[in-house]
């Protein structure tokens, strides 16, 4: 294959249809980060590149560099995560996950573990009976870790004490009872769950469950860290909260 072509796998995070049914897509790749690419005739279902360039699809792409973005020469669908499209709640979670990745992972920046992590997350959102809110929390926290923004939860960020009962995103992690006066409290079970997400093997990061009240607490703490590090209000998150009646 000519050197001007690049072959890569990737998952489509976003697709914007433009004039004449063409599209601009954002694709998370294993080694190039998130790239932007042009797809000719993407809206035409007879086009061989239509299926593989749809949102959330994991495909094998052949692309060529352009002046402003890549151009998709061909793409072959590997996995569509079809079950996402059958449930409005599941697709709302997946859209938020895709938006978060698209915004935070830049071209030629990131960790090659992000793609398999996103694929695993989409698979669970599409097929698992796990608590979807817990999947979201785990995804947010683990993504921060993969981006180099890991909260310090093993000991107090101010004094080093291992007796941690408070948490504060602004200072970067857990706090002891003395250093955390006035800060939000964290239950022992949620602290353990967050530590697990930070330290677990990639394939086992989702291998736990929590009762509803602790998922709600987990979600609150994780969202504080997301807001601390990512200066953006995601419409997809607001839409998701509306869908689930939050």
BELTA-V54445 format. One record per backbone hydrogen bond with DSSP energy under -0.5 kcal/mol. NH is the residue of the N-H (numbers start at 0). CO is the residue of the C=O. Records with the same first field share a line. If there is no record, write none. Layout:
NH->CO + CO
//
This chain:
4->1
5->62
7->5 + 60
9->58
10->27
11->56
12->10 + 25
13->25
15->23
16->14
17->21
20->17
21->18
22->38
23->15
24->36
25->13
26->34
27->10
28->26 + 32
29->8
34->26 + 32
36->24
37->69
38->22
39->37
41->38
42->20
43->40
44->42
46->43
49->46
50->46
52->48 + 49
53->50
55->11
56->53
57->78
58->9 + 56
59->75
60->7 + 58
61->73
62->5
63->70
64->3
69->35
70->63
71->37
72->61 + 70
73->61
75->59
77->57
78->57
83->80
84->81
85->82
86->83
90->86
91->87
92->88
93->89
94->90
95->91
96->92
97->93
98->94
99->95
100->96
101->97
102->98
103->99
104->100
105->103
107->31
108->105
113->110
115->111
116->112
117->113
118->114
119->115
120->116
121->117
122->118
123->119
124->120
125->121
126->122
127->123
134->130
135->131
136->132
137->133
138->134
139->135
140->136
141->137
142->138
143->139
144->140
145->141
146->142
147->144
148->143
151->171
152->150
155->160
156->173
159->155
163->161
164->162 + 174
165->174
166->183
167->172
170->167
171->167 + 168
172->167
173->151
174->165
179->175
180->177
182->179
183->166
185->164
190->186
191->187
192->188
193->189
194->190
195->191
196->192
197->193
198->194
199->195
203->200
204->200 + 201
206->203
207->205
213->210
214->210
215->211
216->212
217->213
218->214
219->215
220->216
221->217
222->218
223->219
224->220
225->221
226->222
227->223
228->224
229->225
230->228
231->229
233->231
234->232
236->233
237->233
238->234
239->235
240->236
241->237
242->238
243->239
244->241
245->240
//
